[in-house]
């Protein structure tokens, strides 16, 4: 049975981590609307939570309605943008 050099294992793990980071950054650049929509959704939920904690039901309801719009935007961005690119940039 052969033993692997322990010094090569961290390099493989580091390579996978580096590859994942590159993939994440590439996707972020290709589809920036999705993280934007997710950020809007989180902000809306945070605002609704603050409204709930203060007992202000009108503010809470406004933020929850905004959350629905933000989630809808995110879904359209996640489905619509790749579909648009697929239709307009047909590969031969």
N, C-alpha and C positions, 0 to 999 in steps of 0.2 A: 504494500500500500504506500502510495506517495503522499507526502505532506505538502500542502501549499505554503508558500512563503507568507507569513502573517502581514508583511508589509504591503502585499498586493491587495488584500481585502479592503482596506480603507480607500484605496484608489478606485476600486470598482464601485463602492458605495458612493464615493464623492462624484464619480462620473454619472451615476444614475441621478443624483441630486442635481448636478449641474445641467443634465439633460432635461430634467423636469422643470427647472427654473427657466431654461431657454424656451421650452415649449409654452410655459405659462406666459412669459413676456411676449412671445410671438403671437399667441392667441389674443392677448390683451391689445396688441397693436392692430390685429386684423379685425377684431370685433369690439371696439371700444364702447359701443352702446349698451352692451350687456352689463359690464361693471357699473356703468353710469346708472342704469335702471335699478340694479341691486342696491346701489348707494341711496338712491331716492327712496326705495322701499324701506330700508333700514332707518333712514331719517324720519320717514312718516310714522313708522312704528314707535320710534323714540318719542316723537311729539305726541302721539296718542297716549303713550304710557305716562308722560308728564301731565297731560290733561286729565288722565284718570286719577293720578296721585293727588292732584290739586282739587279734584272734585268738579272740574269744569267740563261738563258733558258736551257742550257745544264745540269746544276746542278738540276734544277727543274725537267727536264724530267727523269734524272737518279733516283731521289727520287720517282717520280710517278711510274716508272717501278718497283722499289723496293716495293712500296706500293702494287702493284698488286700481287707480289710474297708473301708478308707478309699476305695479305688477303686470298690468296689461301691456304697458310700454315694453317691459322686459321680455314678455312672452313674444310680442310682435318682433322685437329685435332678435330674439333667439331663433325664431322660426323664419321670419321674413327676410332678414339680411342674407343668410346662407342660401335660401331659395332664390333670391334675386340674383346673387352672384352665380349660382348654378345655371340659371336661365340665360344670363347675359354673357357669361364666359364659358361657352360650350367647348369642351375639349374634343379634339379630333382623335 
